[in-house]
Amino acid sequence: MPMPIRPRLSTPSDSPAAKAVPPASSIDASVHVLAHRKSSSHATPPFFIRVKFVVLGLPGVWVALIPIKLFKVYRLFMRPQMARFTRLAFLSREVCNYSFHHTDTSTRRLAVLLANHLGGISVEEVLRYCGEVDRIPLLQAIYQAARNQDKVLRNLTDRELRVGRQLLYYCLVRVLKPRLVFEAGTAHGIGSLLLLHALKLNAEEGQAGRLITVDMNPNAGKLLKQLPPDYQALVEFELGHSEMKLAHAPAEIDLFFHDTANIPDHESRHYELLQKKLSARGVICTTWGMGGQLAEFSLRQGRRYFEFTNEAHEHWCNDTLGISIPSTTTNLQVLQ
Ligand SMILES: C[S@@+](CC[C@H](N)C(=O)[O-])C[C@H]1O[C@@H](n2cnc3c(N)ncnc32)[C@H](O)[C@@H]1O
């Protein structure tokens, strides 16, 4: 049966006369006047807006808009980045593996992200781990000693040690307390230094772990040569191809870092190998999250995946790191 249409009761305010005349009470009157002004301004947009929409409707106008679009992209994205590129080209010695300070927002976002996804840890605790990184005089001392001894290192690195994407590496080790960390791609060893320091603090808190770090460049790992014995004891530096070394690694990796090269097949082969090498609570982190290899692997394996894009302070380098974790976060906390 069709529903009966209820007649709309007309109220005094519906009549045209009532619309024109404000109600008697002063508050009601002012509200009424405002509403009246608003509705009349919607009814008749200003002259230039009407002209604009007439012009925008002309055929082929989108072609004429190309310079405006280019200018907007230039002003919003290219000009700020070009200024940073130019400044750093002259002021920084780095040609790859860029280092930078995180903005405060970037650090806070990192803490929120890890607390949300890993579970069992608060944002404040992750922020405390982030703060530890700024108070490691040993790292500075090792870095400066290595630079003083090596001309090549001096020409390729800046005087100040800045912890860029390695801040995430450090926090992952502090949060997850891994027993075995595998870093594919050592370079000078800045990441390894941070990983080792996190492992050392974990060990002091009763959760020991060690690091295997691999690079095929015979000049890699220069910072590791400066390590004091108690740090040396926690690390094995292996020279060779990361896939070969991973194939021979123990099948108990709790945390794997893919930080060699942005080559999709090479990255995917790491993940295929990791199916036999990762422990039940194993976590994978890639520097090249935007490539999508780790996201696809996680999808196929029923793992959870999330990304972190840092915001660098006065630097153009914005890395997107990918993190793949087992589908149940409880696995991560097994040993904690
Ligand atoms: C981005 S850097 C590593 C940065 C380092 N993890 C850090 O945090 O300071 C990449 C390194 O991976 C090494 N590399 C590239 N392809 C490799 C491979 N197939 N096997 C081993 N090392 C490789 C390069 O020699 C280079 O030193």
The ligand as a Gaussian input file, in Angstrom:
#p B3LYP/6-31G(d) Opt

LIG

0 1
 C       71.817000       2.306000       1.339000
 S       73.339000       1.614000       1.713000
 C       73.109000       0.840000       3.275000
 C       72.919000       1.814000       4.394000
 C       73.040000       1.240000       5.786000
 N       72.103000       0.180000       6.013000
 C       72.843000       2.318000       6.812000
 O       71.779000       2.359000       7.457000
 O       73.745000       3.137000       7.016000
 C       73.381000       0.270000       0.583000
 C       74.576000      -0.649000       0.707000
 O       74.202000      -1.911000       0.143000
 C       75.300000      -2.461000      -0.544000
 N       74.758000      -3.424000      -1.529000
 C       74.087000      -3.149000      -2.670000
 N       73.724000      -4.310000      -3.258000
 C       74.164000      -5.314000      -2.472000
 C       74.065000      -6.731000      -2.523000
 N       73.436000      -7.323000      -3.515000
 N       74.640000      -7.447000      -1.554000
 C       75.268000      -6.847000      -0.517000
 N       75.374000      -5.504000      -0.399000
 C       74.839000      -4.753000      -1.357000
 C       76.027000      -1.278000      -1.147000
 O       77.398000      -1.596000      -1.335000
 C       75.795000      -0.191000      -0.094000
 O       76.902000      -0.098000       0.773000

